């Protein structure tokens, strides 16, 4: 068995409510929550073989806080970046969600064709997961720090849910960690393992 932890970054200071760019850092609350998550990981005595992060500031900060707590080292991988939404970056998030179909009654269907498809997004994240699995010794674990939609799309694709209707529904708050267990390259189980929001 091999294990991949998919970790979403902490809260970002976004008073304007925009689809924020890659330069936005964690907020004070975000730092506090990530430290709580790091403490949970430390208490569980997890020792990652590798830690790989999206290069965006909020994910790198999240990864570094966790790494400091558990004496880990962080590498970055461009394939773990946020959903590529083009000209929507910097625009009000509520407008994006409305245009994309997130605010419509279920089932969810993406209404935009000027953004990265969930298929393409899931494929780039799964390539990272596959690469990490090949490097992992049996019984080892790797932590991957990324963003909500990349994480969710990868989990759903690995579970063979490819209609994407559950994209808005999977519970991946900021910050949290999902544990994915593999036999070879086959996903055996995917569960939410750590969630700081449950104590708030």
C-alpha positions as CSV (number, residue, x, y, z in Angstrom):
1,X,0.0,0.0,0.0
2,X,1.1,3.6,-0.7
3,X,-0.6,6.8,0.5
4,X,-1.0,10.2,-1.0
5,X,-2.4,13.1,1.1
6,X,-4.0,15.8,-1.0
7,X,-3.9,19.0,1.1
8,X,-5.8,22.2,0.3
9,X,-4.2,25.5,1.3
10,X,-5.4,27.7,4.2
11,X,-7.6,30.8,4.1
12,X,-6.5,33.8,2.1
13,X,-7.3,37.5,2.9
14,X,-9.7,38.4,0.1
15,X,-11.8,41.3,1.2
16,X,-12.8,42.2,-2.3
17,X,-14.2,38.7,-2.9
18,X,-12.3,38.1,-6.2
19,X,-11.0,35.0,-7.9
20,X,-7.5,35.8,-6.4
21,X,-4.2,35.6,-8.3
22,X,-1.3,33.4,-7.4
23,X,0.4,36.1,-5.4
24,X,-2.2,36.2,-2.6
25,X,-0.7,35.0,0.7
26,X,-2.5,33.2,3.6
27,X,-4.4,35.5,6.0
28,X,-3.7,35.5,9.7
29,X,-6.6,33.1,10.2
30,X,-5.2,31.0,7.4
31,X,-1.8,30.7,9.1
32,X,-3.5,29.8,12.4
33,X,-5.6,27.1,10.8
34,X,-2.7,25.6,8.8
35,X,-0.7,25.4,12.1
36,X,-3.6,23.5,13.6
37,X,-3.6,21.2,10.6
38,X,0.2,20.8,10.9
39,X,-0.2,19.9,14.6
40,X,-2.8,17.2,13.7
41,X,-0.4,15.7,11.1
42,X,2.4,15.8,13.7
43,X,0.3,14.1,16.3
44,X,-0.6,11.4,13.8
45,X,3.2,10.8,13.4
46,X,3.1,11.1,9.6
47,X,6.5,11.2,8.0
48,X,6.1,12.0,4.3
49,X,8.7,10.6,1.8
50,X,8.1,13.8,-0.2
51,X,6.1,17.0,0.0
52,X,5.2,18.6,-3.3
53,X,3.3,21.9,-3.6
54,X,1.7,24.2,-6.2
55,X,4.1,27.2,-6.6
56,X,1.3,29.7,-5.8
57,X,2.1,31.7,-2.6
58,X,-0.9,30.4,-0.6
59,X,0.0,26.8,-1.2
60,X,3.7,27.2,-0.7
61,X,3.1,28.9,2.7
62,X,0.7,26.1,3.7
63,X,3.3,23.5,2.7
64,X,6.2,25.3,4.5
65,X,4.2,25.6,7.7
66,X,3.5,21.9,7.7
67,X,7.0,21.0,6.7
68,X,8.4,23.1,9.6
69,X,6.2,21.2,12.0
70,X,7.2,17.8,10.8
71,X,10.8,18.4,9.6
72,X,9.9,18.0,6.0
73,X,11.2,19.5,2.8
74,X,9.0,21.0,0.1
75,X,9.4,20.9,-3.7
76,X,7.1,22.6,-6.2
77,X,5.4,21.4,-9.3
78,X,3.8,23.6,-11.9
79,X,1.2,20.9,-12.6
80,X,-0.4,21.5,-9.2
81,X,-1.4,25.1,-9.9
82,X,-4.9,26.5,-9.4
83,X,-7.7,26.0,-12.0
84,X,-6.8,27.9,-15.1
85,X,-9.7,30.3,-15.6
86,X,-8.0,33.0,-17.8
87,X,-9.6,36.4,-17.7
88,X,-11.7,35.5,-14.6
89,X,-8.7,36.0,-12.3
90,X,-9.2,39.3,-10.4
91,X,-13.0,39.4,-11.1
92,X,-15.7,38.9,-8.4
93,X,-15.9,35.3,-7.4
94,X,-19.7,35.3,-7.2
95,X,-19.8,36.4,-10.8
96,X,-17.6,33.6,-11.8
97,X,-19.6,31.1,-9.8
98,X,-22.8,32.3,-11.4
99,X,-21.4,32.2,-14.9
100,X,-19.8,28.8,-14.3
101,X,-23.1,27.2,-13.0
102,X,-22.1,26.8,-9.4
103,X,-25.2,28.7,-8.2
104,X,-27.6,26.8,-10.4
105,X,-29.8,24.0,-8.9
106,X,-28.2,20.6,-9.1
107,X,-27.0,18.6,-10.9
108,X,-24.0,20.8,-11.6
109,X,-22.8,21.3,-15.2
110,X,-19.9,23.6,-16.1
111,X,-21.3,26.4,-18.3
112,X,-18.0,28.1,-19.3
113,X,-15.9,27.0,-22.3
114,X,-13.2,29.7,-21.8
115,X,-11.7,27.9,-18.7
116,X,-9.6,24.8,-18.2
117,X,-11.8,21.7,-18.5
118,X,-12.1,19.4,-15.4
119,X,-10.8,16.6,-17.6
120,X,-7.6,18.4,-18.4
121,X,-7.2,19.6,-14.8
122,X,-7.7,16.2,-13.3
123,X,-5.2,14.7,-15.8
124,X,-2.4,17.0,-14.8
125,X,-3.0,16.4,-11.1
126,X,-3.2,12.6,-11.6
127,X,0.1,12.7,-13.5
128,X,1.7,14.2,-10.4
129,X,0.1,11.5,-8.2
130,X,1.2,8.8,-10.6
131,X,4.8,10.2,-10.7
132,X,4.9,10.3,-6.9
133,X,3.6,6.8,-6.5
134,X,6.4,5.5,-8.7
135,X,8.9,7.2,-6.3
136,X,7.3,6.0,-3.1
137,X,8.6,2.9,-1.3
138,X,5.9,0.4,-0.2
139,X,4.2,1.7,2.9
140,X,5.3,5.3,2.1
141,X,3.4,8.5,1.8
142,X,3.6,11.7,-0.1
143,X,1.9,15.0,0.6
144,X,0.6,17.1,-2.3
145,X,-0.5,20.7,-1.5
146,X,-2.8,22.2,-4.1
147,X,-6.1,24.0,-4.6
148,X,-9.8,22.9,-4.4
149,X,-10.9,22.2,-7.9
150,X,-7.6,20.4,-8.9
151,X,-7.9,18.2,-5.8
152,X,-11.6,17.5,-6.3
153,X,-11.3,16.8,-10.0
154,X,-8.5,14.3,-9.3
155,X,-10.4,12.5,-6.6
156,X,-13.5,12.2,-8.7
157,X,-11.6,11.0,-11.8
158,X,-9.7,8.4,-9.7
159,X,-13.1,7.3,-8.4
160,X,-14.4,7.1,-12.0
161,X,-16.9,9.8,-11.5
162,X,-16.4,11.7,-14.7
163,X,-19.7,13.5,-15.1
164,X,-18.3,16.2,-12.8
165,X,-21.7,16.7,-11.1
166,X,-20.1,16.3,-7.6
167,X,-17.4,19.0,-8.2
168,X,-19.3,21.6,-5.9
169,X,-20.2,19.0,-3.3
170,X,-17.0,17.2,-2.3
171,X,-16.1,18.5,1.2
172,X,-12.6,20.1,0.9
173,X,-12.5,23.1,3.2
174,X,-9.5,25.4,3.8
175,X,-7.3,23.8,5.0
176,X,-7.9,20.1,5.1
177,X,-6.3,16.8,3.9
178,X,-7.7,13.9,2.0
179,X,-6.0,10.6,2.3
180,X,-5.8,8.4,-0.8
181,X,-4.7,4.8,-0.4
182,X,-3.3,2.9,-3.4
183,X,-2.4,-0.6,-4.4
184,X,-0.1,-0.1,-7.3
185,X,-1.8,2.7,-9.2
186,X,-5.3,1.6,-8.2
187,X,-7.1,3.8,-5.8
188,X,-8.5,1.7,-2.9
189,X,-9.9,4.4,-0.6
190,X,-10.3,8.2,-0.5
191,X,-11.4,9.8,2.8
192,X,-11.1,13.2,4.4
193,X,-8.4,12.6,7.1
194,X,-7.8,16.1,8.6
195,X,-10.1,19.1,8.8
196,X,-9.5,22.1,11.0
197,X,-13.0,23.5,10.3
198,X,-14.6,20.8,12.5
199,X,-13.3,22.5,15.6
200,X,-14.6,25.9,14.7
